Amino acid sequence: MELAAAFKPLVDLVLPPRCPGCGVLVEDDMQFCGDCWSKLRFISDPACTSCGKPFAQGRDEDLVCAECLANPPLHDGIKAVVLYDDLSRSIVLRLKHGGKIGLARLVAKHLARHLPDDLSNVVLVPVPLHRWRLWRRGFNQSILIARALAAGRGLPVETDVLRRTRATPPLKGMTRKQRGIAVRGVFDVPASHRGRIAGRHVLLVDDVYTTGATANACVRLLKKAGAARVTIFCWARVLREGDEADTP
């Protein structure tokens, strides 16, 4: 670390830090420029105490949204940094398809504020990719985020507890029901690995929470395998039309 710090001024001279949102020069690595920072729609309270969906301004705290009241979720909360829009989407695309794997540290930096105070029983489980997609991309962005989040905290990252047993078609454009059908039976928790999460608080790490079909399929298996709690950790969350949002 000391050696890296010593060479940082030289690196910054050759490769100056740029805003991860728009690419303009900024003062430090992983720092947004003022314009992009003001455009990011950070998720904050008041929010549903069950799923974390933000309420409109002025709502009382400690409320549960109508959807969770009607259909209590399998998970134990969703912790997302920002709402999904063009800017937050660009971060995901640069990470997944643009080879900017350093952005995983940016996501982890902002997710860290959602970590529970007691980390003694926490284990990180990234949402897996199918082996063919992993081979084509060269990395799993969820693993990169999980490892960056775990760094320096002594948190275990279990990359093979949850497996994707078969590939799925692209989910983009599918309805929630169609997505649910597409991911049915796709994931598996090997019996030999269940002891790693039994009785633990699992943080299920992904990049984007869309309809919840993938996350719910994973949560169901992790709970069945013995996880005491499963909280979803992600960079951005999609709100469907009609959902309320906290827009400061």
LODOKOL-894818 format. One line per field, with one value per atom (N, C-alpha, C, CB): atom name; x, y, z negated; residue number from 1. Coordinates in steps of 0.1 Angstrom, whole numbers, plus 2048, in hexadecimal, padded with zeros to 3 digits. Glycine has a CB too. Layout:
BEGIN
atom: [CA|...]
px: [X|...]
py: [Y|...]
pz: [Z|...]
seq: [NUM|...]
END
This chain:
BEGIN
atom: [N|CA|C|CB|N|CA|C|CB|N|CA|C|CB|N|CA|C|CB|N|CA|C|CB|N|CA|C|CB|N|CA|C|CB|N|CA|C|CB|N|CA|C|CB|N|CA|C|CB|N|CA|C|CB|N|CA|C|CB|N|CA|C|CB|N|CA|C|CB|N|CA|C|CB|N|CA|C|CB|N|CA|C|CB|N|CA|C|CB|N|CA|C|CB|N|CA|C|CB|N|CA|C|CB|N|CA|C|CB|N|CA|C|CB|N|CA|C|CB|N|CA|C|CB|N|CA|C|CB|N|CA|C|CB|N|CA|C|CB|N|CA|C|CB|N|CA|C|CB|N|CA|C|CB|N|CA|C|CB|N|CA|C|CB|N|CA|C|CB|N|CA|C|CB|N|CA|C|CB|N|CA|C|CB|N|CA|C|CB|N|CA|C|CB|N|CA|C|CB|N|CA|C|CB|N|CA|C|CB|N|CA|C|CB|N|CA|C|CB|N|CA|C|CB|N|CA|C|CB|N|CA|C|CB|N|CA|C|CB|N|CA|C|CB|N|CA|C|CB|N|CA|C|CB|N|CA|C|CB|N|CA|C|CB|N|CA|C|CB|N|CA|C|CB|N|CA|C|CB|N|CA|C|CB|N|CA|C|CB|N|CA|C|CB|N|CA|C|CB|N|CA|C|CB|N|CA|C|CB|N|CA|C|CB|N|CA|C|CB|N|CA|C|CB|N|CA|C|CB|N|CA|C|CB|N|CA|C|CB|N|CA|C|CB|N|CA|C|CB|N|CA|C|CB|N|CA|C|CB|N|CA|C|CB|N|CA|C|CB|N|CA|C|CB|N|CA|C|CB|N|CA|C|CB|N|CA|C|CB|N|CA|C|CB|N|CA|C|CB|N|CA|C|CB|N|CA|C|CB|N|CA|C|CB|N|CA|C|CB|N|CA|C|CB|N|CA|C|CB|N|CA|C|CB|N|CA|C|CB|N|CA|C|CB|N|CA|C|CB|N|CA|C|CB|N|CA|C|CB|N|CA|C|CB|N|CA|C|CB|N|CA|C|CB|N|CA|C|CB|N|CA|C|CB|N|CA|C|CB|N|CA|C|CB|N|CA|C|CB|N|CA|C|CB|N|CA|C|CB|N|CA|C|CB|N|CA|C|CB|N|CA|C|CB|N|CA|C|CB|N|CA|C|CB|N|CA|C|CB|N|CA|C|CB|N|CA|C|CB|N|CA|C|CB|N|CA|C|CB|N|CA|C|CB|N|CA|C|CB|N|CA|C|CB|N|CA|C|CB|N|CA|C|CB|N|CA|C|CB|N|CA|C|CB|N|CA|C|CB|N|CA|C|CB|N|CA|C|CB|N|CA|C|CB|N|CA|C|CB|N|CA|C|CB|N|CA|C|CB|N|CA|C|CB|N|CA|C|CB|N|CA|C|CB|N|CA|C|CB|N|CA|C|CB|N|CA|C|CB|N|CA|C|CB|N|CA|C|CB|N|CA|C|CB|N|CA|C|CB|N|CA|C|CB|N|CA|C|CB|N|CA|C|CB|N|CA|C|CB|N|CA|C|CB|N|CA|C|CB|N|CA|C|CB|N|CA|C|CB|N|CA|C|CB|N|CA|C|CB|N|CA|C|CB|N|CA|C|CB|N|CA|C|CB|N|CA|C|CB|N|CA|C|CB|N|CA|C|CB|N|CA|C|CB|N|CA|C|CB|N|CA|C|CB|N|CA|C|CB|N|CA|C|CB|N|CA|C|CB|N|CA|C|CB|N|CA|C|CB|N|CA|C|CB|N|CA|C|CB|N|CA|C|CB|N|CA|C|CB|N|CA|C|CB|N|CA|C|CB|N|CA|C|CB|N|CA|C|CB|N|CA|C|CB|N|CA|C|CB|N|CA|C|CB|N|CA|C|CB|N|CA|C|CB|N|CA|C|CB|N|CA|C|CB|N|CA|C|CB|N|CA|C|CB|N|CA|C|CB|N|CA|C|CB|N|CA|C|CB|N|CA|C|CB|N|CA|C|CB|N|CA|C|CB|N|CA|C|CB|N|CA|C|CB|N|CA|C|CB|N|CA|C|CB|N|CA|C|CB|N|CA|C|CB|N|CA|C|CB|N|CA|C|CB|N|CA|C|CB|N|CA|C|CB|N|CA|C|CB|N|CA|C|CB|N|CA|C|CB|N|CA|C|CB|N|CA|C|CB|N|CA|C|CB|N|CA|C|CB|N|CA|C|CB|N|CA|C|CB|N|CA|C|CB|N|CA|C|CB|N|CA|C|CB|N|CA|C|CB|N|CA|C|CB|N|CA|C|CB|N|CA|C|CB|N|CA|C|CB|N|CA|C|CB|N|CA|C|CB|N|CA|C|CB|N|CA|C|CB|N|CA|C|CB|N|CA|C|CB|N|CA|C|CB|N|CA|C|CB|N|CA|C|CB|N|CA|C|CB|N|CA|C|CB|N|CA|C|CB|N|CA|C|CB|N|CA|C|CB|N|CA|C|CB|N|CA|C|CB|N|CA|C|CB|N|CA|C|CB|N|CA|C|CB|N|CA|C|CB|N|CA|C|CB|N|CA|C|CB|N|CA|C|CB|N|CA|C|CB|N|CA|C|CB|N|CA|C|CB|N|CA|C|CB|N|CA|C|CB|N|CA|C|CB|N|CA|C|CB|N|CA|C|CB|N|CA|C|CB|N|CA|C|CB|N|CA|C|CB|N|CA|C|CB|N|CA|C|CB|N|CA|C|CB|N|CA|C|CB]
px: [808|800|809|7F7|814|81C|823|827|827|82D|823|832|817|80D|80A|800|80A|808|813|806|820|82B|82B|838|826|825|818|827|80F|802|803|7F9|80B|80D|811|816|81A|81F|814|82B|80D|802|7F7|7FB|7F4|7EA|7EE|7E7|7FC|801|7FF|80F|802|800|7F2|809|7EB|7DD|7D4|7DB|7D1|7CA|7BC|7C9|7B8|7AB|7A0|7A8|796|78A|77D|78B|773|766|761|75C|75D|757|74A|755|744|737|739|72F|741|742|750|73D|75A|768|770|768|76A|772|77C|768|787|791|78C|79D|790|78B|798|781|796|7A2|7A7|79E|79E|7A3|79C|7A0|7A1|79C|78E|7A5|785|778|770|779|772|76B|763|775|756|74D|74F|73E|74E|74E|741|74F|741|736|729|738|72A|71D|718|720|720|71B|716|726|71E|71A|70C|724|709|6FC|6F1|6FC|6F4|6EA|6E7|6EF|6F1|6EE|6E3|6FB|6D9|6CE|6D0|6C1|6D6|6D9|6CD|6E3|6CC|6C0|6C2|6BE|6B9|6BA|6AD|6C0|6AD|6A0|698|6A3|68B|683|681|675|682|681|679|68F|674|66D|677|668|673|67B|67D|676|675|676|67F|668|67C|684|68D|67A|68C|695|691|6A2|685|680|67E|674|683|682|673|68B|66F|662|664|65B|659|659|65C|64C|661|664|658|66A|65A|64F|648|645|64C|646|64C|647|645|64A|654|63F|65D|667|661|674|668|663|656|662|655|649|64D|642|643|645|63D|641|642|63B|630|644|626|61A|61E|611|628|62C|631|637|639|63E|634|64A|62A|61F|617|616|615|60C|614|608|621|629|637|62C|638|644|650|643|65B|666|66E|670|674|67D|689|680|68E|69B|699|6A1|6A4|6A4|6A8|6AC|6A5|6A8|6B0|6AF|6AF|6B6|6BE|6AD|6CB|6D4|6DA|6DF|6D4|6D9|6DE|6CE|6E9|6EF|6E6|6FD|6E3|6DC|6D0|6E6|6C8|6BD|6C3|6B2|6BE|6C3|6BE|6BE|6C8|6C5|6D0|6C2|6D1|6DB|6E9|6D9|6EB|6F8|6FD|6F8|6F4|6F8|6F9|6ED|6F1|6F3|700|6E7|705|712|71D|715|71C|726|726|724|71A|719|71F|70A|71B|720|72F|719|735|743|74A|748|744|74A|748|743|73C|73A|73F|72B|73E|741|74C|735|750|75A|768|757|769|775|77A|780|772|776|774|76E|77B|779|77B|781|783|786|779|790|76E|762|75B|758|760|75A|75E|760|76A|76E|765|77C|761|758|74A|756|745|738|739|733|744|746|748|752|74E|750|743|759|73A|72D|724|726|725|71D|722|71F|72E|733|72B|742|724|71D|710|718|70D|701|705|6FA|712|717|711|726|70D|708|714|702|710|71A|722|714|71B|721|724|717|730|734|738|740|737|73D|736|73B|729|722|71F|715|725|722|72B|724|725|72D|727|72B|730|72C|72B|736|720|71E|71A|712|723|720|716|72C|70D|704|70D|6F9|70C|715|711|716|71B|719|71A|723|713|715|724|70B|729|738|73B|73C|731|734|734|729|72B|72C|738|71F|73C|748|754|74A|754|75F|760|75E|755|755|759|747|754|756|764|74B|768|775|774|77E|769|767|758|76F|756|748|748|743|741|741|73C|739|733|72E|739|722|742|74D|757|754|759|762|75D|764|750|74A|74B|73B|748|748|756|743|760|76E|772|777|76E|772|76B|76E|75F|757|75D|748|762|768|776|768|77D|78B|78D|790|796|79A|790|79A|785|77B|77B|76D|783|783|777|786|76F|762|765|758|75F|761|758|75D|75E|756|755|75D|749|747|743|73D|74C|749|743|755|743|73E|733|74A|72E|723|716|721|715|709|70E|702|708|70C|701|711|704|6FA|6FC|6FC|6F3|6F4|6F2|6EB|6EA|6E8|6E6|6DC|6E9|6E8|6D9|6F0|6D7|6CA|6CA|6C4|6BF|6BE|6BF|6B1|6C3|6C3|6B6|6C7|6B6|6AA|6A4|6AC|6AD|6A8|69C|6B4|692|685|67B|688|67E|675|66D|67C|660|658|65E|649|659|65D|659|656|64D|649|652|63B|655|65E|66C|65F|671|67E|67E|682|673|672|672|665|66C|66C|679|661|680|68D|698|691|697|6A2|69E|6A5|692|68E|697|67F|69C|6A5|6B3|69F|6B7|6C3|6CF|6C3|6CC|6D6|6D6|6D4|6E1|6E3|6ED|6E7|6EA|6F4|6F8|6EE|704|709|708|717|703|701|70F|6FC|71A|727|72B|731|724|728|71E|729|714|709|70F|6FE|718|71E|724|728|728|72F|725|735|718|70E|704|708|704|6FA|6FB|6FC|6EF|6EE|6F5|6F4|6F9|701|6F7|70D|6FC|6F5|6FC|6F6|6F5|6FB|6F8|6F5|702|700|701|70A|6F6|6F6|6F9|6E8|705|70A|708|71A|702|700|702|6F1|701|703|6F6|709|6EB|6DE|6D3|6DC|6CA|6BD|6B2|6BA|6AD|6A3|695|6A6|690|683|684|67C|690|692|691|688|68F|68D|69A|68A|6A6|6B2|6B5|6BE|6B4|6B7|6AF|6B6|6A2|698|69C|68A|69F|6A3|6AF|6A6|6B9|6C5|6C1|6CF|6B9|6B6|6AF|6AD|6A6|69E|6A7|694|6B1|6BB|6C4|6C3|6C8|6D1|6CA|6D7|6BD|6B6|6B3|6A8|6B0|6AE|6BB|6AA|6C6|6D3|6D8|6DE|6D0|6D2|6D6|6DD|6D7|6DA|6D0|6DB|6D5|6CB|6C5|6D3|6CC|6C7|6CE|6C9|6C7|6CD|6C9|6C8|6D3|6D1|6D7|6D6|6D0|6D5|6DD|6C9|6E9|6F2|6F4|6FF|6F1|6F3|6F6|6E7|6FB|6FF|6F2|708|6E9|6DE|6D1|6E0|6C6|6B9|6AF|6B4|6A9|69F|691|69D|68B|67E|674|67C|66A|660|657|657|650|647|63C|641|63B|631|637|626|643|64A|64E|656|64D|651|660|64A|666|674|677|67B|682|687|690|68D|68C|694|698|68D|6A4|6A8|6AB|6B4]
py: [7F4|800|80D|800|80C|818|81A|816|810|811|817|803|812|817|826|80F|82A|838|840|839|83B|843|845|83B|83C|83D|844|830|846|84C|859|84E|863|870|86E|879|864|862|85B|858|852|84B|856|840|85F|869|873|871|875|87D|877|881|86A|863|860|856|85B|857|85E|847|86B|872|86D|881|86E|869|86F|86A|867|86C|868|867|870|86D|860|879|857|84A|84C|840|857|85A|85F|862|86A|871|872|87F|86F|86E|87B|86A|886|892|890|89E|898|897|89B|8A1|893|896|895|88B|898|899|88B|8A1|881|875|869|874|85D|851|84E|845|849|845|850|83A|85C|868|86D|873|870|876|885|873|88A|899|89E|89D|8AB|8B2|8B0|8C0|8B0|8AF|8A1|8B3|897|889|886|87F|88B|888|88D|88F|899|89F|898|8AE|891|889|87B|888|876|868|869|863|860|860|855|85D|85A|851|84D|857|840|83B|83E|82C|844|848|847|856|848|848|854|847|853|848|83D|84C|831|825|81A|821|811|805|7FD|7FC|7FA|7F3|7E4|7F4|7E0|7D2|7D0|7CC|7D8|7D6|7E2|7D4|7ED|7F8|801|7F3|7FF|807|815|802|820|82D|832|837|839|840|84E|840|854|862|86B|867|876|87F|882|88C|883|886|87A|88E|86E|862|85F|856|85A|856|84A|852|849|83E|832|842|827|81A|815|81C|817|812|807|81E|7FF|7F4|7F7|7E6|7F6|7F9|7EF|7F9|7F3|7EB|7DD|7F2|7DD|7D1|7C7|7D3|7CB|7C2|7BE|7C9|7C6|7C2|7B7|7CF|7B9|7AF|7A2|7B4|7A3|798|799|796|795|797|790|790|797|792|787|79D|77F|774|77A|76A|785|78A|792|793|797|79F|7AD|799|7B2|7C0|7C1|7C7|7CD|7D0|7DD|7D1|7DD|7E8|7EC|7E5|7F6|7FB|80A|7FB|80D|81A|825|81B|823|82D|827|834|830|82B|829|836|820|81D|827|80F|82E|838|838|846|841|841|842|84D|84A|84C|83F|858|83A|82E|822|82B|822|817|818|818|824|825|81F|833|820|81A|80B|81E|805|7F7|7F2|7F2|7F9|7F5|7F6|7FE|801|802|7F7|810|7F3|7E8|7DB|7E7|7D8|7CA|7C8|7C8|7D3|7D1|7DA|7D4|7E4|7ED|7EA|7FB|7DF|7DB|7E4|7DB|7ED|7F6|7EF|804|7E5|7DD|7E4|7D0|7EF|7F7|7FD|802|7FE|804|7FB|806|7EF|7E6|7EC|7D8|7F3|7F9|805|7FD|80C|818|813|81F|809|803|7FF|7F8|7F7|7F2|7FE|7E9|808|814|819|81F|81A|820|816|825|809|7FF|7FD|7F1|800|7FE|805|803|810|816|80E|824|804|7FC|7EF|7F8|7ED|7E1|7E2|7E0|7D6|7D6|7D9|7C9|7DE|7E2|7D5|7E8|7CA|7BE|7B5|7B6|7B3|7AC|79D|7B3|79A|78D|781|78C|782|777|779|775|783|787|77F|796|77B|775|77B|765|77D|783|778|78E|778|76E|776|764|776|77D|775|77F|77C|775|76F|77F|762|75C|75E|74D|75E|75D|74F|766|74C|73F|73E|73C|732|731|736|722|735|73A|749|735|74F|75E|763|764|75C|75F|75E|756|754|751|75D|744|761|76C|779|76D|77C|789|789|78C|77E|77D|780|787|784|787|788|794|786|788|795|77C|79F|7AC|7AC|7B6|7A2|7A1|79C|798|793|78F|79A|783|7A2|7AE|7B7|7B5|7BA|7C3|7BD|7C6|7B0|7A9|7AA|79B|7A7|7A6|7B4|7A1|7BE|7CC|7D0|7D6|7CC|7CF|7C8|7CB|7BC|7B4|7B8|7A5|7BF|7C2|7CB|7CA|7C6|7CE|7CB|7DC|7C4|7C1|7B3|7C5|7AB|79D|795|79C|799|792|787|79C|77C|771|773|763|770|771|763|77A|75D|750|750|748|74D|74E|741|752|736|72A|723|720|72A|725|725|72E|730|731|72F|73F|726|723|725|715|72A|72B|71E|738|715|708|708|6FE|712|713|722|70B|724|732|736|733|743|748|752|74F|754|75E|76B|75C|776|783|787|78D|78C|78F|79D|78E|7A5|7B3|7B3|7BA|7BA|7BB|7B1|7B9|7A8|79E|7A5|792|7A0|7A4|79D|7A1|7A1|79A|78C|7A1|788|77A|772|779|778|771|76F|779|779|778|76D|785|76C|762|754|764|752|745|742|745|74C|74B|746|757|74B|747|73B|753|735|72A|71E|726|719|70D|710|703|71D|721|720|72F|722|723|717|730|715|709|70C|6FD|707|707|6F9|70E|6F5|6E7|6E4|6E5|6D8|6D3|6D4|6C5|6D2|6D2|6E0|6CC|6EB|6F8|6FF|700|6F8|6FF|703|6F6|6FC|700|70E|6F6|713|720|72B|721|729|733|730|737|724|720|729|711|72F|738|746|731|749|755|760|753|76C|777|779|785|775|776|783|76A|78A|796|791|7A1|791|78C|798|787|798|7A3|7A2|7A4|7AD|7AE|7BC|7A9|7BF|7CC|7D4|7CC|7CE|7D5|7CC|7D9|7D2|7CB|7D0|7CD|7C7|7CB|7C7|7C5|7BB|7B7|7AE|7AF|7AA|7A1|792|7A4|78F|781|779|77F|77E|777|777|77E|782|783|77A|791|77A|771|762|774|75F|751|74D|74E|756|754|754|75F|75D|75E|751|76A|74C|740|735|73D|733|728|72A|726|736|739|736|747|73B|738|729|740|722|714|70D|70E|712|70C|710|711|718|71B|729|712|732|740|745|748|74C|752|75E|756|767|773|775|77F|77B|77E|78C|774|795|7A3|7A5|7AD|7AC|7AE|7BB|7AE|7BB|7C6|7C9|7C4|7D5|7D8|7E7|7D4|7EA|7F8|800|7F8|7FB|802|7FA|807|801|7FA|801|7FB|7F8|7FD|7FE|7F2|80A|80C|80B|81A|803|802|80E|7F5|810|81C|81B|81C|826|826|825|81B|820|81F|82D|816|82F|83C|83C|83F|848|849|856|849|855|860|868|85C|874|87B|888|87D|889|895|8A0|892]
pz: [800|800|800|7F4|7F8|7F7|805|7ED|80C|819|823|81E|823|82C|829|82A|81C|819|81E|80A|81E|822|831|81E|839|847|84C|84E|843|847|84F|83B|84A|851|860|84A|862|86F|878|86F|872|879|87D|871|873|876|881|869|882|88C|89A|88A|89B|8A8|8AB|8A8|8A0|8A2|897|8A0|89A|890|88D|894|880|87C|884|86D|888|890|889|89E|88B|885|88C|888|883|889|890|87E|88F|896|8A3|88E|8A5|8B1|8B7|8B0|8AF|8B3|8B2|8C1|8AC|8AB|89F|8A8|8A0|896|888|899|87E|870|867|86B|85A|851|84D|845|84C|846|84D|837|84C|852|84C|84F|854|850|84A|846|84F|84B|856|846|854|85E|85F|85B|86B|86C|865|87B|863|85C|864|85A|871|879|878|888|87A|879|86B|87D|861|853|850|849|856|853|85B|857|865|86D|867|87B|860|85A|850|853|851|849|83E|851|833|828|821|81E|81D|815|807|818|800|7F2|7EB|7F0|7DE|7D7|7DA|7C8|7D9|7D4|7DF|7D0|7DB|7E4|7DD|7E9|7E5|7E0|7D7|7EB|7CB|7C1|7C5|7B3|7CF|7D3|7DF|7D5|7E9|7F6|7F9|801|7F2|7F5|800|7F8|806|811|80B|817|811|80C|80D|812|803|803|808|7F5|80C|810|803|816|805|7FA|7F1|7FF|7E5|7DC|7D5|7E3|7DA|7D4|7C7|7DD|7BD|7B0|7B2|7A7|7A9|7A9|7A2|7A2|7A3|79D|7A3|78E|7B0|7B8|7C1|7BF|7C4|7CE|7DA|7C8|7E6|7F2|7F4|7FE|7FD|7FF|805|809|80E|814|80A|81F|801|7F7|7ED|7EF|7EA|7E1|7E8|7DE|7F5|7FC|7FE|80A|801|804|7FD|814|7F0|7E9|7F1|7DB|7F2|7FB|7F4|7FE|7FC|7F6|7F0|801|7F6|7F1|7E4|7FC|7DF|7D2|7D5|7C8|7E1|7E4|7F1|7D9|7F7|803|800|810|801|7FF|80D|7F5|813|820|81E|82B|825|823|82A|829|837|83F|847|848|84C|855|863|855|86A|877|881|87C|888|892|89C|88C|8A5|8AF|8A9|8B9|89F|899|891|890|889|881|88A|876|895|89F|8A6|8A9|8A8|8AF|8A7|8B3|89A|891|892|882|893|894|8A1|893|8AC|8B9|8BB|8C4|8B5|8B5|8AE|8B0|8A3|89A|8A2|88D|8A6|8AC|8BA|8AC|8C2|8D1|8D5|8D9|8CD|8D1|8CB|8CE|8C4|8BE|8B3|8C8|8AE|8A3|895|8A4|893|887|87A|887|87B|86F|869|872|872|86D|862|878|861|856|849|857|848|83B|838|83C|843|841|83B|84E|841|83D|82E|845|82B|81E|814|81D|818|80F|80A|816|813|810|809|81C|80C|805|7F7|80D|7F4|7E6|7DB|7E6|7DF|7D4|7D0|7D9|7D8|7D5|7CD|7E1|7CB|7C3|7B5|7C3|7B0|7A2|798|79E|78D|782|77E|777|77C|778|784|76E|787|793|790|79A|783|77F|786|770|78A|790|79E|788|7A4|7B2|7BC|7B4|7C7|7D2|7DF|7D2|7E8|7F5|800|7FA|807|812|81E|80E|828|835|83D|83D|845|84E|859|854|85C|866|874|863|87D|88B|890|893|89B|8A1|8A7|8AD|8A7|8AA|8B8|8A9|8C2|8CF|8D0|8D9|8C8|8C8|8C0|8C1|8B6|8AF|8B8|8A2|8C0|8C9|8D3|8D0|8D9|8E3|8DC|8E9|8D0|8CA|8C3|8C0|8BE|8B7|8A8|8BD|8A3|895|892|891|885|880|878|877|87C|876|868|87E|865|857|84D|856|852|84A|848|851|852|850|846|85D|846|83C|82E|840|82D|820|81A|821|822|81D|819|828|821|81D|810|828|80E|802|7F6|804|7F8|7ED|7E9|7F1|7F3|7F1|7E4|7FD|7DC|7CF|7C4|7D2|7C6|7BC|7B7|7C1|7BE|7B9|7BC|7AB|7C6|7C9|7D3|7CE|7D1|7DA|7E7|7D4|7F2|7FF|805|809|805|80A|819|801|822|830|836|838|82F|835|82C|836|822|81B|823|80E|82B|834|842|832|849|857|861|858|86D|878|880|880|880|887|896|880|89A|8A9|8AD|8AD|8B9|8BF|8C0|8CC|8C0|8C2|8CE|8B5|8D5|8DF|8D9|8E8|8E1|8DC|8D6|8E7|8C9|8C2|8C6|8B3|8CC|8D0|8D8|8D7|8D4|8DC|8D7|8EA|8CE|8C9|8BE|8C4|8BC|8B1|8A4|8B3|899|88C|88C|880|891|892|89B|897|8A7|8B1|8AB|8BD|8A4|89D|893|897|88B|881|887|879|892|899|89F|8A4|8A4|8AB|8A1|8B1|894|88B|882|882|884|87C|87E|87F|873|874|879|87C|87A|880|876|886|869|85F|856|856|84F|847|83B|84F|830|825|822|818|825|823|814|827|811|803|7FB|803|802|7FB|7F7|804|7FD|7FA|7F0|806|7EC|7E4|7D6|7E2|7D1|7C4|7C3|7BF|7CF|7D0|7CD|7DD|7CF|7CD|7C3|7DA|7BD|7B3|7A7|7AF|7A4|799|79A|78D|7A6|7A9|7AF|7B2|7AE|7B5|7C2|7AC|7CD|7DA|7E1|7E3|7E6|7EE|7FD|7EB|804|812|81B|815|821|828|837|826|83D|84B|850|84F|85D|862|862|86F|867|869|864|878|85D|859|862|849|86A|874|86F|882|872|86E|861|879|85E|853|856|848|862|866|863|875|867|865|856|86D|850|841|839|83C|83C|834|836|839|842|845|83C|854|83B|833|824|836|820|812|80D|80F|816|812|810|81E|818|817|80B|823|808|7FD|7F0|7FE|7EF|7E3|7E1|7E3|7EC|7EB|7E7|7F9|7EA|7E7|7D9|7F0|7D2|7C4|7C0|7BF|7CA|7C6|7BD|7D3|7B2|7A9|7AE|79C|7B5|7BC|7C9|7B3|7D3|7E0|7E3|7EB|7E4|7E8|7F5|7DD|7FE|80C|80C|816|811|812|821|80B|826|834|836|83D|842|845|848|851|851|856|855|864|853|852|85C|844|864|86D|866|879|868|863|86E|85B|86D|877|878|875|883|884|879|892|872|868|85A|86A|859|84C|848|84D|83B|836|834|828|835|833|82B|840|823|81C|825|80F|829|833|82C|840|825|81E|828|816]
seq: [1|1|1|1|2|2|2|2|3|3|3|3|4|4|4|4|5|5|5|5|6|6|6|6|7|7|7|7|8|8|8|8|9|9|9|9|10|10|10|10|11|11|11|11|12|12|12|12|13|13|13|13|14|14|14|14|15|15|15|15|16|16|16|16|17|17|17|17|18|18|18|18|19|19|19|19|20|20|20|20|21|21|21|21|22|22|22|22|23|23|23|23|24|24|24|24|25|25|25|25|26|26|26|26|27|27|27|27|28|28|28|28|29|29|29|29|30|30|30|30|31|31|31|31|32|32|32|32|33|33|33|33|34|34|34|34|35|35|35|35|36|36|36|36|37|37|37|37|38|38|38|38|39|39|39|39|40|40|40|40|41|41|41|41|42|42|42|42|43|43|43|43|44|44|44|44|45|45|45|45|46|46|46|46|47|47|47|47|48|48|48|48|49|49|49|49|50|50|50|50|51|51|51|51|52|52|52|52|53|53|53|53|54|54|54|54|55|55|55|55|56|56|56|56|57|57|57|57|58|58|58|58|59|59|59|59|60|60|60|60|61|61|61|61|62|62|62|62|63|63|63|63|64|64|64|64|65|65|65|65|66|66|66|66|67|67|67|67|68|68|68|68|69|69|69|69|70|70|70|70|71|71|71|71|72|72|72|72|73|73|73|73|74|74|74|74|75|75|75|75|76|76|76|76|77|77|77|77|78|78|78|78|79|79|79|79|80|80|80|80|81|81|81|81|82|82|82|82|83|83|83|83|84|84|84|84|85|85|85|85|86|86|86|86|87|87|87|87|88|88|88|88|89|89|89|89|90|90|90|90|91|91|91|91|92|92|92|92|93|93|93|93|94|94|94|94|95|95|95|95|96|96|96|96|97|97|97|97|98|98|98|98|99|99|99|99|100|100|100|100|101|101|101|101|102|102|102|102|103|103|103|103|104|104|104|104|105|105|105|105|106|106|106|106|107|107|107|107|108|108|108|108|109|109|109|109|110|110|110|110|111|111|111|111|112|112|112|112|113|113|113|113|114|114|114|114|115|115|115|115|116|116|116|116|117|117|117|117|118|118|118|118|119|119|119|119|120|120|120|120|121|121|121|121|122|122|122|122|123|123|123|123|124|124|124|124|125|125|125|125|126|126|126|126|127|127|127|127|128|128|128|128|129|129|129|129|130|130|130|130|131|131|131|131|132|132|132|132|133|133|133|133|134|134|134|134|135|135|135|135|136|136|136|136|137|137|137|137|138|138|138|138|139|139|139|139|140|140|140|140|141|141|141|141|142|142|142|142|143|143|143|143|144|144|144|144|145|145|145|145|146|146|146|146|147|147|147|147|148|148|148|148|149|149|149|149|150|150|150|150|151|151|151|151|152|152|152|152|153|153|153|153|154|154|154|154|155|155|155|155|156|156|156|156|157|157|157|157|158|158|158|158|159|159|159|159|160|160|160|160|161|161|161|161|162|162|162|162|163|163|163|163|164|164|164|164|165|165|165|165|166|166|166|166|167|167|167|167|168|168|168|168|169|169|169|169|170|170|170|170|171|171|171|171|172|172|172|172|173|173|173|173|174|174|174|174|175|175|175|175|176|176|176|176|177|177|177|177|178|178|178|178|179|179|179|179|180|180|180|180|181|181|181|181|182|182|182|182|183|183|183|183|184|184|184|184|185|185|185|185|186|186|186|186|187|187|187|187|188|188|188|188|189|189|189|189|190|190|190|190|191|191|191|191|192|192|192|192|193|193|193|193|194|194|194|194|195|195|195|195|196|196|196|196|197|197|197|197|198|198|198|198|199|199|199|199|200|200|200|200|201|201|201|201|202|202|202|202|203|203|203|203|204|204|204|204|205|205|205|205|206|206|206|206|207|207|207|207|208|208|208|208|209|209|209|209|210|210|210|210|211|211|211|211|212|212|212|212|213|213|213|213|214|214|214|214|215|215|215|215|216|216|216|216|217|217|217|217|218|218|218|218|219|219|219|219|220|220|220|220|221|221|221|221|222|222|222|222|223|223|223|223|224|224|224|224|225|225|225|225|226|226|226|226|227|227|227|227|228|228|228|228|229|229|229|229|230|230|230|230|231|231|231|231|232|232|232|232|233|233|233|233|234|234|234|234|235|235|235|235|236|236|236|236|237|237|237|237|238|238|238|238|239|239|239|239|240|240|240|240|241|241|241|241|242|242|242|242|243|243|243|243|244|244|244|244|245|245|245|245|246|246|246|246|247|247|247|247|248|248|248|248]
END
